[in-house]
Amino acid sequence: MKNTTQTVFGVLVAAACVLTIGTARADRVSFGLGISGGDCSFLALGVNNGGHGHRGFGGPRRGWHGPRGPLVGVRLGFPRACPPPVPVIVAPPAVVYAPAPVVVQRGYWQEREERVWIEGCWVETVDLYGRRCKTWQPGRWEIRRIREWVE
């Protein structure tokens, strides 16, 4: 934002310099800029060539007494009567914590071990040369832990 303001101000100064040279061929040349700060402060810059360059049907200028250059004006305004901006207060939504429902159940978990017979089967493996081969795996007993709810 600061670079943008400096760029705009630089362009305005350059435009004012161009208009002061007097090379403009227009009937009247005017240029103005107003910048507001949002709190009733402002900066206004205006440049006016004063109508130089128009002689009206090729005749001499009437009512013109001596050389006159372009008019350049700057006006600054500061806040006096403007009320201060109203503060905006945004409150976050209310958070309500509800306690978890209490569930009472009678009973407990009981773990027990159970022997399970696993039948024999063919298992496919890869040998040292990268070939697939099948080998027989005989049946066996496995012990598994089972968790049960007891009331």
Buried (B, 14 or more C-beta within 10 A) or exposed (E): EEEEEEEEBEEBEEBBEBBBEEEBEEEEBEBEBEEEEEEBBBBBBBBBBBBBBEEEEEEEEEEEEEEEEBEBEEEEEEEEEEEEEEEEEEEEEEEEEEEEEEEEEEEEEEEEEEEEEEEEEEEEEEEEEEEEEEEEEEEEEEEEEEEEEEE
